[in-house]
Amino acid sequence: MTPQEDKLFDSLLVYWQLVVDELVKNLYIANKVRSGETVQNIGKFNENPISMTSSGFRVQINMPSHYQFLDEGVSGAKYNKGISRFKYTTKMPPVSKIRAWMDLVPTRWVPKNTTSGKKRDQESIMRGIAFAIARNIFNKGLERTDFYSKAINDQKILDFEKQLMEQYGGYVLSVVKLPDLTP
């Protein structure tokens, strides 16, 4: 790469890191960081987030698979209907996923006997709590955070394009070298 291309590449890498940092900050502001797994997965597996293609540079951000639900929220089956394009209708969220999430969050649940005197072990209590959480999410849904929409939107991309044109416009025009069309 030429020195100008290297500078442009470095600018894109700085932009990528700023976007990732803003996504993480927005999750903290929305109070959606419990175990830290989602925050750690933003940008994960991006060893080369900027790549050069035949038509220019490509900036890529890998996100956790559930980012859309965090960003837009999920409408509940009974309450908070119509708050999102995503909605619960007949199926609850998977209890196994909530139970796996609970393993990441430090808790201190003490096994207790049931009212009928049956003993319950730690795992059965945790499964019961996971079911209650899943049922609550099913009924009430999840509120939107807009963590992604605030960080990556049309206006921010246009502002960044304008900044790039101001810094590298001369370089781009020198590379393109359009033919003179004046008579």
C-alpha positions, 0 to 999 in steps of 0.5 A: 500500500502507498503511504496515503493508503496506509493513512486511510487504513489507519483512519478506518481502524481508529473509526472502527475502534471508536464505533466499538467503544461507543457500542460498549458505552451505550450498553453500559448506559442502557444498564444491559451489562450483567455478565459482560459476555455481550460486551466482550463479543462486540467486535470479537473475531475481528482480527482484520476489521478493515480489508481492502477490496477491488472497490475500496476498503471494507469496514466490518463489525461482528456482533453477537447474534442477539444484538437486534433484540437488545437494540430494538427490544421485543414485544411481550405476549401479554404486555408491552405489545407493539414496541418492536417488530420482534415479538413473543406469541406462543413460544417462551425464550429458551430456559436453557439459554437463560440458565447458561446466562445465570452461570455467568452471573455470580449468585448465592442461592441457598437450597430450601425445602418446598412447602410440602417438605421435599428437598430441592437441590441447587440445580432444580432451584436454578432451573425454576428461577430460569423458568420464572425469568423466561416467563417474565420475558415472554409476558412483558418482553424486553425494552429497547436500548438503541445501543446499536442505532445510536452508534451506527446510523445514517447521519454518523456514517455521512459525517464520517464520509464527509470527514474522510473526503476532507482529509483524503479527497485530493488523494482519491481524485489523484487516484481516479484521474477522470478524463477531461470531458470539456470541449 
